[in-house]
């Protein structure tokens, strides 16, 4: 009798592990699927004039922040700086 209970509990435990692994795999697949849908939707939104304008406004704000940081750190004015200099400086800040 105790051998049957032990065998049943082992089988139940293994079944729980297998079901847990299947749930994990299905969840990862679902997350990947949702992520690809989100990426597609983001690209679709950028194709609309409103989406493009919103993205451009965000990029413009980020550029303003980058230039302000450049001025603050280097003391150089943007009118005396090439775009290449700004890009090289910006890249070095990430290292």
Secondary structure, DSSP 8 states (H G I E B T S, - for coil): -HHHHHHHHHHHHHHHHHHHHHHHHHHHHHHHHHHHHHHHHHHHHHHSHHHHHHHHHHHHHHHHHHHHHHHHHH---GGGS-HHHHHHHHHHHT-
